[in-house]
């Protein structure tokens, strides 16, 4: 058993306000996707407010940027959730709801077992990745040699 788990932060910039009907399909399915994550093998924890969401939490001055922060037992568990559950149906539709960002918007990093990273800590990891590139400190899917589901999705045009 490892002394570390994997944390991930994924941020997206909505094309429209969270209450706009053009993002309703995304918003209306968040609870469904979050519930699937929580039932997934390897899921440990996710950032959420009293309502069970992280939509009201901000990581920047831009109110359209929304975060998703979670901890998983390992990269394989996270990869399985992203590419082989109901999440994939919404992931492949992300261009409908989110702008293309000019920098990396997804980061993973190791965390000690039991640690629940703050949004500020996660944002720092993403900034580090954007400034220094992938390393053991902060990385994306392309840094993980075993991320074959991600590679397959990228070849089919459905991965970032």
Buried (B, 14 or more C-beta within 10 A) or exposed (E): EEEEBBBBBBBBBBBEEBEEEEBEEBBEBBEEBBEBBBEBEBBBBBBBEEEEBBBEBBBEEEEBBBBBBBBBBBBBBBBBBBBEBBBBEBBBBBEEBBBEEEEBBBBBBBBEEEBBBEBEBBBBBBBBBBEEEBEEEBBBBEBBEEBEBBBEBBEEEBBB
